[in-house]
Amino acid sequence: MPGLIPRIGSETLTIYSVHYILLWGTWFGIGINMFGSKTWGPWASGIGAALFVTAFVVLIKYIEPIRVWIEASIKQPVRSYYRLIRLKVRA
């Protein structure tokens, strides 16, 4: 069994979360379903589904570098902000 298949199985929550955000638009209601989802023909739906699955396989293949990037770009500035607040409170 290729190593990617167990990784896909172990990341089902990530897949579900991203799928829900992209397809249904979560709380904002802005997702792929806004673009005439009930009017798509069978070929357009099939091609869209194949692209969607392919995108998730690529996502799982590169999930670790993506997580490192998120850690560096989102969490570090937030931590720096809270450190700054703590320094101001102590002063």
N, C-alpha and C positions, 0 to 999 in steps of 0.2 A: 504494500500500500504506500503510495507516495506520501512524503511528509506533510504536504500541504493539506491533505484531506483531514487528518486529525486536528490540525490547527483550525480549519474551518469549523469543525465540530465543536472545538473548545471556545470559539469566539461567537457563539450564537447570540448572546445578548448584545454584543457590539453590532452584529449584522442586523438584528431586529431594531435596535435603536436608530441606526443610520437609515435603514429602510423606512421606518415610520416617519422620520423627519423629511426625507426626500419625497416619498410617495404621498403622504397625507398632509405634510406641512405642520405637524404638531399643533400647537395652540394658535398659531397665526393663520392656519388654513391656506397657506401659500405653498403648494406642492405640485408635483407632476399631474395630479388628478384634476387640477384646474384647467388644463389644456385639452379639453374635449375628450376626456377619458371614455365617455360612453359612446362616442362617435367613431372611435378608431376601428379600422377593419382588421381582419385576422392577420394579414401580413405585417401591418404596422405594429400590432400588439405583440406578435411573435418576435419581431426584430427588436422591439423595445425591451421585451422580457429577456432576450438573449444578451443584450447590452447591459441590462441591469445586473444579471447574474455574473457576467464577465467583470463588471466594475467591482462587485463584491469579492470576487476571487482575487483580483489585483489588490484590493484594499487589505485583505487578510495576509496576502503575501508580504506586503510592506507595512504591516501594522506596527512593528516595533520602531522603525524610523519615524513613523507618523506620531507615535506616542512620545518619543524623545523630542520631536519638534514642538508638540503641544506643551510639553513640560517646560521647554526653554522659552517659548513665546508667550505663554499665558500665566503659568504659575510663578515664574521667577519675578515678573513685575509686580504681581499681587503680594508676594512675600516681601519685596523691597518696600512697597507702600506701607504694609503693616509694621515693618521695622521702623520706618520713618515716623509713623504715628506713635509708636512706643517710645522713641527717643524724645519726641516733643512732649509727651505726657510726663516723662521722668524729669524733664528740664524745668 
